[in-house]
């Protein structure tokens, strides 16, 4: 069974139609990986949002494979981004928190472990692999995996536009400045009211046009829809009016909705550019998000979204914090108009892209699901894991998790309490089955603990200075 997420991959491959065995003849595919920041699984029309307008992304999903059980490997951004580019779990990289992370507080029972503040130099990235196969490589937008010495150009990208250590932009409007905080590379050459999402697409499409004659890998990593939330005035007014005139199940945040529509418009521009250059038949497009939607009040115009039926959001290991939109598109190559319920996580992206390109897949924590995209073959069931030994600004506490088949187990490190949910029957995570299915709980907890040992997952420790937070009327 197939169903709807956010990276974009297009692929050039031919496979035999009269055999279950994959029989592919490749021309080297171009690859576009689109990563959205903080987009929730319920933010797109094709995922059931009845307020946001996303016709271009919806069409992308209708033309490819849409996953409904796709996950980020972390509930926050930097670890997930590292997992996408390396095929390794954040715990394997000891990069388990957004960079530089949230400071510890006396009111927290545990002290989070130290973690890497940059992508490790010795890890093979997707860009380095593809560059070694003759690809031209470019990164546009958010990086957030280290500063000087660990920028995109230090990890296999020929070109870096706007990527640095920052996790959010100073502003979404030109010249992208707030006090002394300036987004590099884009603070000249713009026009009044230019919007950052539009500018990144423009830079990316200009590069694509110049490099279209040879295989390319484009990493288009939008800052949107991360705070600070800003949108064009006309879109804000449009959605204010729409909210007043209708009755919607989805959250009606007009600023956030405007950002989503601008994102969708730019996805349409990317696809049109590929069409104009006759590149649709040999480009893989993947659309993904790095963690769940922001569901708490953090700044002006927030909360951003409500993640639909899913519990909590960014910063939590409940479904709202880690379940993501994922779409794979490859015209006349990848299955078209399918919705897959296969369980996928971000460590699987690198091996899958490499496999779709016809290359031998290097060792990683992930597993290729290329055959599933091409032939409808079922994916072999495997456990997937999370390790988040930190406190989040959104209220999440140090925890680890495992999903195996229909079930997900979460262990909370403060008191080692365990929650077990049947995600297929209970996607809202309302019914804790830990005391009902004791044998299954023990099996999954044992697998989680063994995996933590295998990857040398760093654990939090007791906070000797712990003090209860004072409550005031």
C-alpha positions as CSV (number, residue, x, y, z in Angstrom):
1,X,0.0,0.0,0.0
2,X,1.3,3.4,-0.9
3,X,0.7,7.0,0.6
4,X,2.3,10.8,1.0
5,X,6.8,14.1,2.6
6,X,9.8,16.9,1.9
7,X,13.2,16.4,-0.2
8,X,12.9,16.3,-4.0
9,X,14.6,13.6,-6.0
10,X,14.3,13.0,-9.8
11,X,15.9,10.1,-11.5
12,X,17.0,8.8,-14.9
13,X,16.7,5.1,-15.0
14,X,15.1,2.4,-17.2
15,X,14.1,-0.9,-15.7
16,X,12.5,-4.0,-17.2
17,X,8.8,-4.1,-16.8
18,X,8.4,-7.9,-17.2
19,X,10.5,-9.0,-14.3
20,X,10.2,-8.5,-10.5
21,X,14.0,-8.2,-10.4
22,X,15.2,-4.7,-10.9
23,X,16.8,-4.4,-14.3
24,X,17.9,-0.8,-14.7
25,X,19.9,1.0,-17.3
26,X,21.0,4.4,-16.1
27,X,21.9,7.7,-17.6
28,X,23.5,9.6,-14.7
29,X,20.6,11.3,-12.9
30,X,20.6,14.9,-11.7
31,X,19.5,15.2,-8.1
32,X,17.6,18.0,-6.3
33,X,17.2,17.6,-2.6
34,X,14.7,20.1,-1.2
35,X,14.8,20.4,2.6
36,X,12.3,22.5,4.5
37,X,13.0,23.8,8.0
38,X,10.4,23.0,10.8
39,X,7.6,22.0,8.4
40,X,5.0,19.7,10.1
41,X,3.6,16.6,8.5
42,X,0.1,18.2,8.4
43,X,1.2,21.5,6.7
44,X,0.5,20.5,3.1
45,X,-2.8,20.0,1.2
46,X,-1.7,16.5,0.1
47,X,-1.3,15.7,3.8
48,X,-4.8,16.9,4.7
49,X,-4.3,20.6,5.5
50,X,-7.5,22.4,4.6
51,X,-6.2,26.0,5.0
52,X,-2.8,26.2,3.3
53,X,-2.6,26.3,-0.5
54,X,0.0,24.1,-1.9
55,X,-1.0,23.1,-5.5
56,X,2.6,22.6,-6.8
57,X,3.7,20.4,-4.0
58,X,0.4,18.5,-4.2
59,X,1.1,17.9,-7.9
60,X,4.6,16.7,-7.1
61,X,3.1,14.2,-4.7
62,X,0.5,13.1,-7.2
63,X,3.3,12.6,-9.8
64,X,5.6,10.5,-7.5
65,X,5.6,8.5,-4.3
66,X,4.2,10.1,-1.2
67,X,5.2,8.6,2.2
68,X,2.9,8.7,5.2
69,X,5.3,6.9,7.7
70,X,8.4,9.0,7.0
71,X,10.4,10.3,9.9
72,X,13.2,12.7,10.8
73,X,16.0,11.1,12.9
74,X,15.7,13.9,15.5
75,X,13.0,16.3,16.7
76,X,15.4,19.2,16.0
77,X,17.3,20.4,12.9
78,X,21.1,19.9,13.0
79,X,21.0,16.2,13.9
80,X,18.5,15.4,11.2
81,X,20.5,17.4,8.6
82,X,23.6,15.5,9.5
83,X,21.8,12.2,9.2
84,X,20.5,13.1,5.7
85,X,23.9,14.0,4.4
86,X,25.8,11.1,6.0
87,X,23.3,8.2,6.3
88,X,24.3,8.0,10.0
89,X,22.1,8.3,13.0
90,X,22.8,11.4,15.1
91,X,23.9,9.2,18.0
92,X,26.5,7.5,15.7
93,X,27.9,11.0,14.9
94,X,27.5,12.3,18.5
95,X,25.7,15.2,17.0
96,X,22.4,14.9,18.8
97,X,21.3,18.5,19.4
98,X,20.8,21.6,17.3
99,X,24.0,23.7,17.2
100,X,25.0,25.2,19.7
101,X,22.2,23.8,21.8
102,X,20.1,24.8,24.7
103,X,22.1,25.7,28.0
104,X,21.4,23.5,31.0
105,X,19.2,24.9,33.7
106,X,19.1,24.2,37.5
107,X,15.5,23.1,37.2
108,X,16.4,20.2,34.9
109,X,16.9,16.9,36.6
110,X,19.6,15.7,34.1
111,X,22.6,17.3,32.5
112,X,22.8,16.7,28.8
113,X,26.0,15.1,27.4
114,X,28.4,17.1,25.3
115,X,27.9,16.8,21.5
116,X,29.7,17.7,18.3
117,X,29.1,21.3,17.1
118,X,30.0,20.5,13.5
119,X,29.7,17.7,11.0
120,X,32.7,15.4,11.5
121,X,35.5,15.8,8.9
122,X,35.9,12.0,8.5
123,X,32.3,11.3,7.6
124,X,31.6,10.7,3.9
125,X,28.8,13.0,2.8
126,X,26.3,12.6,-0.1
127,X,28.0,15.6,-1.8
128,X,31.4,14.1,-1.4
129,X,30.3,10.7,-2.8
130,X,28.5,12.3,-5.8
131,X,31.4,14.7,-6.5
132,X,33.7,11.6,-6.6
133,X,31.4,10.3,-9.4
134,X,31.7,13.4,-11.5
135,X,28.8,15.5,-10.2
136,X,28.7,19.2,-9.9
137,X,27.5,20.0,-6.4
138,X,26.0,23.1,-4.8
139,X,24.3,24.0,-1.5
140,X,21.8,26.8,-1.3
141,X,20.4,28.1,2.0
142,X,20.5,26.8,5.6
143,X,23.5,24.7,6.6
144,X,23.7,24.8,10.4
145,X,26.3,22.0,10.6
146,X,29.3,24.2,11.7
147,X,31.0,27.5,10.7
148,X,34.4,28.2,9.3
149,X,36.2,24.9,8.6
150,X,32.9,23.0,8.5
151,X,30.9,24.8,5.8
152,X,29.3,23.1,2.7
153,X,32.5,23.6,0.7
154,X,34.4,21.6,3.4
155,X,32.1,18.7,2.9
156,X,31.9,18.1,-0.8
157,X,30.0,21.1,-2.2
158,X,31.6,23.2,-5.0
159,X,29.3,26.1,-4.2
160,X,27.8,27.4,-1.0
161,X,25.2,30.2,-1.1
162,X,24.0,31.6,2.3
163,X,25.1,28.5,4.3
164,X,26.8,29.1,7.7
165,X,26.5,28.2,11.3
166,X,23.2,30.0,11.7
167,X,20.0,28.1,12.3
168,X,17.6,30.9,11.3
169,X,17.8,33.9,9.1
170,X,18.1,37.5,10.5
171,X,15.2,38.4,8.4
172,X,13.2,37.0,5.5
173,X,13.3,40.3,3.7
174,X,16.2,41.9,1.8
175,X,18.9,42.8,2.8
176,X,18.5,39.9,5.3
177,X,20.0,41.8,8.2
178,X,19.2,42.3,11.9
179,X,21.5,44.5,13.8
180,X,25.0,42.9,13.2
181,X,23.5,39.5,12.1
182,X,23.8,39.3,8.3
183,X,23.1,36.4,6.0
184,X,26.2,35.9,3.8
185,X,26.2,36.1,0.0
186,X,22.7,37.5,-0.3
187,X,23.0,41.0,1.2
188,X,23.8,42.6,-2.2
189,X,22.0,42.5,-5.5
190,X,18.5,42.3,-4.2
191,X,15.6,44.6,-4.4
192,X,13.2,46.2,-1.9
193,X,10.7,43.6,-0.5
194,X,12.6,40.7,-2.0
195,X,11.8,37.6,0.0
196,X,14.5,35.1,1.1
197,X,12.7,32.0,-0.2
198,X,12.4,33.6,-3.7
199,X,16.0,34.7,-3.7
200,X,17.4,31.3,-2.8
201,X,15.4,29.8,-5.6
202,X,16.6,32.4,-8.0
203,X,20.2,31.7,-7.1
204,X,19.7,28.0,-7.4
205,X,18.0,28.2,-10.8
206,X,20.7,30.5,-12.1
207,X,23.3,27.9,-11.1
208,X,21.3,25.1,-12.6
209,X,21.0,26.9,-15.9
210,X,24.8,27.4,-16.0
211,X,25.5,23.7,-15.1
212,X,22.8,21.8,-16.9
213,X,25.0,20.1,-19.4
214,X,26.7,17.8,-16.7
215,X,25.2,15.8,-13.9
216,X,24.5,17.9,-10.8
217,X,23.5,17.5,-7.2
218,X,21.6,20.5,-5.8
219,X,20.9,20.8,-2.0
220,X,18.2,23.4,-1.7
221,X,17.8,23.9,2.0
222,X,15.2,26.6,2.7
223,X,15.2,28.6,5.9
224,X,11.4,28.7,5.7
225,X,9.3,27.9,7.7
226,X,11.6,28.4,10.7
227,X,11.0,31.4,13.0
228,X,11.1,34.4,12.7
229,X,7.8,34.0,11.0
230,X,7.5,36.6,8.2
231,X,5.5,36.8,5.0
232,X,4.6,39.2,2.2
233,X,1.9,41.6,3.2
234,X,-0.5,40.6,0.4
235,X,-0.3,37.0,1.5
236,X,-0.9,37.9,5.1
237,X,-4.0,39.8,4.1
238,X,-5.2,37.0,1.9
239,X,-5.1,34.4,4.7
240,X,-6.5,36.8,7.3
241,X,-9.5,37.2,5.0
242,X,-9.6,33.4,4.3
243,X,-9.6,32.6,8.0
244,X,-12.5,35.0,8.7
245,X,-14.6,33.6,5.9
246,X,-14.2,29.9,6.4
247,X,-14.3,27.2,9.0
248,X,-11.1,25.2,9.0
249,X,-9.8,22.2,10.9
250,X,-6.2,23.3,10.5
251,X,-4.6,26.1,12.4
252,X,-5.2,29.4,10.6
253,X,-2.0,31.3,11.1
254,X,-2.0,33.8,8.2
255,X,1.8,34.5,8.4
256,X,2.7,30.9,8.4
257,X,0.2,30.1,5.6
258,X,1.8,32.9,3.5
259,X,5.3,31.3,4.0
260,X,3.9,27.9,3.0
261,X,2.3,29.4,-0.1
262,X,5.6,31.1,-1.1
263,X,7.5,27.8,-0.6
264,X,4.9,26.1,-2.8
265,X,5.3,28.8,-5.5
266,X,9.1,28.2,-5.5
267,X,8.8,24.5,-5.8
268,X,6.7,25.2,-8.9
269,X,9.4,27.5,-10.3
270,X,12.0,24.7,-9.8
271,X,9.9,22.2,-11.7
272,X,9.2,24.7,-14.5
273,X,12.9,25.4,-14.8
274,X,13.6,21.7,-15.2
275,X,10.9,21.5,-17.8
276,X,12.3,24.4,-19.8
277,X,15.7,22.8,-19.9
278,X,14.3,19.4,-20.8
279,X,15.7,17.9,-17.6
280,X,12.5,16.4,-16.2
281,X,13.3,12.9,-17.5
282,X,16.7,12.7,-15.9
283,X,16.4,14.5,-12.6
284,X,15.4,13.0,-9.3
285,X,13.6,15.4,-6.9
286,X,13.1,14.7,-3.2
287,X,11.1,16.9,-0.8
288,X,11.5,16.5,3.0
289,X,11.4,18.3,6.3
290,X,14.0,18.2,9.1
291,X,11.7,18.0,12.2
292,X,8.1,18.4,13.3
293,X,6.2,21.7,13.1
294,X,6.5,24.3,15.9
295,X,3.4,23.9,18.0
296,X,4.4,26.1,21.0
297,X,4.5,29.9,21.5
298,X,8.1,31.0,20.9
299,X,8.0,34.3,19.2
300,X,5.8,36.7,17.3
301,X,3.2,34.9,15.1
302,X,3.6,31.6,16.8
303,X,2.5,28.8,17.4
304,X,3.1,28.2,13.8
305,X,1.1,25.0,13.3
306,X,-0.7,22.2,15.2
307,X,0.6,19.0,13.4
308,X,-2.9,17.7,12.8
309,X,-3.8,14.6,14.7
310,X,-0.2,14.0,15.9
311,X,0.9,14.5,19.4
312,X,3.2,17.5,20.3
313,X,5.7,18.8,17.8
314,X,9.2,20.1,17.4
315,X,11.4,19.1,20.3
316,X,9.5,15.9,21.2
317,X,9.8,12.2,20.2
318,X,6.0,11.9,19.9
319,X,4.8,11.7,16.3
320,X,4.3,15.4,16.0
321,X,8.0,16.1,16.5
322,X,9.4,13.5,14.1
323,X,6.9,12.4,11.5
324,X,7.5,14.3,8.2
325,X,6.2,14.9,4.7
326,X,8.4,13.0,2.2
327,X,7.9,12.9,-1.6
328,X,10.1,11.2,-4.2
329,X,9.6,12.3,-7.8
330,X,11.2,10.8,-10.9
331,X,9.2,11.2,-14.1
332,X,8.7,8.0,-16.0
333,X,11.0,6.3,-13.5
334,X,9.7,6.3,-10.0
335,X,6.2,5.0,-9.4
336,X,3.6,7.7,-10.1
337,X,0.7,8.7,-8.0
338,X,1.4,6.2,-5.1
339,X,1.0,6.6,-1.4
340,X,3.4,4.4,0.6
341,X,3.0,3.4,4.3
342,X,6.5,2.1,4.4
343,X,8.5,3.2,7.5
344,X,11.3,5.4,6.3
345,X,13.8,7.6,8.2
346,X,16.3,10.2,7.2
347,X,19.3,7.9,7.4
348,X,17.8,6.0,4.5
349,X,17.9,8.9,2.1
350,X,21.6,8.9,1.2
351,X,21.8,5.2,0.4
352,X,18.6,5.4,-1.6
353,X,19.8,8.3,-3.7
354,X,23.1,6.6,-4.4
355,X,21.3,3.3,-5.3
356,X,18.9,5.2,-7.6
357,X,21.9,6.6,-9.4
358,X,23.2,3.1,-10.2
359,X,26.2,3.3,-7.8
360,X,27.4,0.8,-5.2
361,X,26.0,1.9,-1.8
362,X,28.6,2.5,0.9
363,X,28.1,1.3,4.4
364,X,25.9,3.4,6.6
365,X,23.2,3.2,9.3
366,X,20.5,3.5,6.6
367,X,19.1,1.2,4.0
368,X,18.2,1.9,0.4
369,X,14.5,1.7,-0.5
370,X,15.1,2.2,-4.2
371,X,13.4,-1.1,-5.2
372,X,10.3,0.1,-3.4
373,X,10.2,3.3,-5.4
374,X,10.8,1.5,-8.7
375,X,9.0,-1.9,-8.5
376,X,6.6,-1.6,-5.6
377,X,8.5,-4.3,-3.7
378,X,7.8,-4.2,0.0
379,X,10.5,-2.9,2.3
380,X,11.9,-5.4,4.7
381,X,10.8,-4.5,8.2
382,X,13.6,-3.1,10.4
383,X,13.7,-1.1,13.6
384,X,14.4,2.6,13.4
385,X,15.8,4.6,16.4
386,X,15.9,8.0,18.0
387,X,18.3,9.3,20.7
388,X,17.6,12.8,22.0
389,X,19.4,13.1,25.4
390,X,18.5,16.8,25.7
391,X,15.8,19.2,27.0
392,X,14.1,21.2,24.3
393,X,12.7,24.7,24.4
394,X,9.4,23.2,23.4
395,X,9.1,21.0,26.5
396,X,10.7,17.8,25.4
397,X,12.8,15.9,28.0
398,X,15.8,13.6,27.4
399,X,14.5,10.4,25.8
400,X,15.1,7.6,23.3
401,X,12.7,5.7,21.0
402,X,12.4,2.8,18.7
403,X,9.7,2.0,16.1
404,X,9.3,-1.6,15.1
405,X,6.5,-2.5,12.7
406,X,3.3,-0.9,14.0
407,X,4.7,-0.2,17.5
408,X,6.7,2.7,18.9
409,X,8.3,2.7,22.3
410,X,9.7,5.8,24.1
411,X,11.9,5.7,27.1
412,X,12.2,8.9,29.2
413,X,15.6,9.2,30.8
414,X,14.6,11.3,33.9
415,X,12.8,8.3,35.5
416,X,13.3,5.5,32.9
417,X,9.6,5.4,32.4
418,X,8.4,3.7,29.2
419,X,5.5,4.4,26.9
420,X,4.4,2.0,24.1
421,X,1.9,2.8,21.3
422,X,0.4,1.0,18.3
423,X,1.0,3.8,15.8
424,X,-1.1,2.2,13.1
425,X,-4.2,2.0,15.3
426,X,-3.4,4.9,17.6
427,X,-1.5,7.6,15.6
428,X,-2.5,10.2,18.3
429,X,-0.5,8.2,20.9
430,X,-3.3,8.3,23.4
431,X,-3.2,4.7,24.7
432,X,0.0,3.6,26.5
433,X,0.2,-0.2,26.1
434,X,3.4,-0.7,28.3
435,X,1.6,-2.5,31.1
436,X,-0.7,-4.5,28.7
437,X,2.0,-5.7,26.2
438,X,4.8,-6.4,28.7
439,X,6.6,-9.0,26.5
440,X,6.7,-6.7,23.5
441,X,7.8,-3.7,25.7
442,X,10.7,-5.8,27.0
443,X,11.8,-6.9,23.5
444,X,11.7,-3.4,22.1
445,X,13.4,-1.9,25.2
446,X,16.2,-4.4,24.9
447,X,16.7,-3.6,21.2
448,X,16.8,0.1,22.0
449,X,19.4,-0.4,24.7
450,X,21.5,-2.7,22.5
451,X,21.4,-0.1,19.7
452,X,22.5,2.6,22.2
453,X,25.5,0.5,23.1
454,X,26.3,-0.3,19.5
455,X,26.5,3.3,18.5
456,X,28.0,4.5,21.8
457,X,25.1,6.8,22.4
458,X,26.1,9.5,25.0
459,X,23.7,9.6,27.9
460,X,22.7,12.4,30.3
461,X,23.8,12.3,33.9
462,X,22.1,13.4,37.2
463,X,22.2,17.1,37.8
464,X,23.7,17.5,41.3
465,X,22.5,21.1,41.5
466,X,18.9,20.3,40.6
467,X,16.4,22.7,42.1
468,X,12.6,22.7,41.4
469,X,11.5,25.6,39.4
470,X,9.7,28.2,41.5
471,X,6.1,28.7,40.7
472,X,4.6,32.2,41.2
473,X,1.0,33.3,41.1
